[in-house]
Amino acid sequence: MKTILLGERIAYLMELQGTNQKQVCKALHIQPSTFSCYLSGKRQPSYDILIQIAAYFGTSCDYLLGYSPTVTPSPQQLSDKESALVDTYRVLDEEGREIMLEEVRLVCKHYKKDRSDT
């Protein structure tokens, strides 16, 4: 595992959420110098801090550590409807997953078109 990957992923999540180091440090009670070391890869957080960082950004430790290629919401943050969609997707074979994704893309495209007409 590359230690810089953790810092890159945290920086990416900060950008996505529009937060800065000062806000994260304040929320997690981490010294800015320590957090800066996490971002640069000079230092690794403890398990407890890693869990806090994941919870703060609403993702999994697996994502932060590079074991998951995409930002994965933690299970407790999914609504019942979101969980149902994920569960449905997971039981499908590869062809079914591709069909489901294409259908979702079509719905999103249609929805965006309808929203722009108003």
C-alpha positions in Angstrom: 0.0 0.0 0.0 1.3 3.4 -0.9 1.0 5.9 1.9 0.5 8.8 -0.5 -2.7 7.2 -1.8 -4.4 7.9 1.5 -3.5 11.6 1.3 -4.6 11.8 -2.3 -8.0 10.3 -1.5 -8.5 12.6 1.5 -7.6 15.6 -0.7 -10.0 14.4 -3.3 -12.8 14.0 -0.8 -12.1 17.5 0.6 -12.4 18.9 -2.9 -15.7 17.0 -3.5 -17.2 18.3 -0.3 -15.8 21.8 -0.6 -14.0 21.6 2.8 -10.5 22.7 3.7 -7.8 21.4 6.1 -8.8 23.8 8.8 -12.4 22.6 8.8 -11.5 18.9 8.8 -8.9 19.4 11.6 -11.4 21.2 13.7 -14.2 18.6 13.2 -11.9 15.7 13.9 -9.8 17.4 16.7 -6.5 16.8 14.7 -3.6 19.1 14.8 -3.1 20.8 11.3 0.6 19.7 11.2 -0.5 16.0 11.8 -3.2 16.2 9.2 -0.7 17.7 6.7 1.5 14.7 7.3 -1.4 12.4 6.5 -2.0 14.3 3.2 1.7 14.2 2.2 2.1 10.5 3.2 4.8 11.3 5.8 2.6 9.8 8.5 -0.3 7.3 8.8 -3.3 7.8 11.0 -4.2 5.4 13.8 -7.1 3.1 13.2 -9.3 5.3 15.3 -8.4 8.4 13.4 -8.8 6.6 10.1 -12.3 5.5 11.1 -13.1 9.1 12.1 -11.8 10.4 8.7 -13.9 7.9 6.8 -17.0 8.8 8.9 -16.4 12.5 8.4 -16.3 12.1 4.6 -19.1 9.5 4.5 -17.0 6.8 2.9 -15.3 3.6 3.9 -11.8 2.9 5.3 -11.4 0.5 2.3 -11.7 3.5 -0.1 -9.3 5.6 1.9 -6.7 2.8 2.0 -7.1 2.0 -1.7 -8.9 -1.3 -1.4 -12.0 0.1 -3.1 -11.6 2.0 -6.4 -14.6 4.2 -5.9 -15.9 6.4 -3.1 -18.0 4.0 -1.2 -20.6 5.4 1.2 -20.6 3.7 4.5 -23.6 1.4 4.9 -25.3 3.5 7.6 -25.5 6.4 5.3 -27.6 4.7 2.6 -31.4 5.2 2.7 -33.6 2.1 2.5 -34.3 2.9 -1.2 -30.5 3.3 -1.9 -29.8 0.0 -0.2 -32.5 -1.7 -2.2 -30.9 -0.4 -5.4 -27.5 -1.6 -4.4 -28.9 -5.0 -3.3 -30.7 -5.4 -6.6 -27.6 -4.6 -8.5 -25.5 -7.0 -6.6 -27.7 -10.0 -7.3 -27.7 -9.5 -11.1 -25.2 -11.1 -13.4 -22.9 -8.9 -15.5 -25.4 -8.5 -18.3 -28.1 -7.6 -15.9 -25.9 -5.0 -14.2 -25.1 -3.4 -17.6 -28.8 -3.2 -18.5 -29.6 -1.7 -15.1 -26.8 0.9 -15.4 -28.0 1.8 -18.9 -31.6 2.2 -17.6 -30.4 4.4 -14.8 -28.4 6.6 -17.3 -31.5 7.0 -19.4 -33.6 8.0 -16.4 -31.0 10.5 -15.4 -30.7 11.9 -18.9 -34.5 12.2 -19.2 -34.7 13.8 -15.7 -32.0 16.4 -16.5 -33.8 17.3 -19.8 -37.2 17.7 -18.0 -35.5 19.9 -15.3 -33.9 22.2 -17.9 -37.3 22.8 -19.6 -38.7 24.4 -16.5 
